[in-house]
Amino acid sequence: MNYTLLTGATSDIGKNIAQVLSLKQNLILSGRNLNKLEETLKSLPNPKSHKLLTINLKDISSIRDSISCLLNGGGV
């Protein structure tokens, strides 16, 4: 299964992009705030088709760990 990574998925623009893309693609919604990511996910028409990735792109060390967790079956 292929996924599209959407960074900034909790902002107004990011949420709108997620709404449009979620109709035809499986998404990995990325952002710093898990609660806001969950809100975005719940607003999509097919929330079970997508994954969440809590990550701070300013923190290099957290990126590797977060992506590794997601690829190894983690994520919400």
C-alpha positions as CSV (number, residue, x, y, z in Angstrom):
1,M,0.0,0.0,0.0
2,N,1.4,3.4,-0.9
3,Y,1.2,6.5,1.3
4,T,1.7,10.2,0.8
5,L,3.4,12.1,3.6
6,L,1.8,15.4,4.4
7,T,3.7,17.6,6.8
8,G,2.0,20.4,8.7
9,A,-1.3,18.5,8.7
10,T,-2.6,20.4,11.7
11,S,-2.5,23.8,10.1
12,D,-5.5,25.3,8.3
13,I,-3.9,24.8,4.9
14,G,-2.6,21.3,5.9
15,K,-6.1,20.2,7.0
16,N,-7.6,21.4,3.8
17,I,-5.0,19.6,1.7
18,A,-5.6,16.4,3.8
19,Q,-9.3,16.6,3.1
20,V,-8.7,16.7,-0.7
21,L,-5.9,14.2,-0.8
22,S,-7.6,11.7,1.5
23,L,-10.3,11.1,-1.1
24,K,-7.9,9.3,-3.4
25,Q,-4.8,8.6,-1.4
26,N,-3.6,7.0,1.8
27,L,-1.9,9.6,4.0
28,I,0.7,9.9,6.7
29,L,-0.3,13.0,8.5
30,S,2.7,14.6,10.2
31,G,2.9,17.3,12.8
32,R,4.2,18.1,16.3
33,N,0.9,17.9,18.2
34,L,-0.7,14.5,18.5
35,N,-4.1,15.9,19.7
36,K,-4.3,18.2,16.6
37,L,-3.2,15.3,14.3
38,E,-6.0,13.1,15.8
39,E,-8.5,16.0,15.2
40,T,-7.4,16.2,11.6
41,L,-7.6,12.4,11.2
42,K,-11.1,12.3,12.6
43,S,-12.3,15.0,10.2
44,L,-11.3,12.9,7.1
45,P,-14.0,10.8,5.4
46,N,-12.0,7.6,5.8
47,P,-9.8,7.9,8.9
48,K,-8.8,4.2,9.1
49,S,-7.0,4.5,5.8
50,H,-4.4,6.9,7.2
51,K,-1.5,7.0,9.7
52,L,-0.2,9.6,12.1
53,L,3.4,10.6,12.6
54,T,4.2,12.9,15.5
55,I,7.5,14.5,14.6
56,N,9.3,17.8,15.0
57,L,11.3,18.5,11.9
58,K,13.5,20.9,13.8
59,D,14.8,18.0,16.0
60,I,17.0,15.8,13.8
61,S,17.3,13.0,16.4
62,S,13.6,12.5,16.7
63,I,13.1,12.2,12.9
64,R,15.0,8.9,12.6
65,D,13.2,7.4,15.6
66,S,9.8,8.5,14.6
67,I,10.1,7.2,11.0
68,S,11.7,3.9,12.3
69,C,8.7,3.4,14.6
70,L,6.2,4.1,11.8
71,L,7.9,1.8,9.3
72,N,8.1,-1.0,11.9
73,G,4.4,-1.0,12.6
74,G,4.1,1.9,15.0
75,G,2.0,4.9,14.6
76,V,-1.7,5.4,15.3
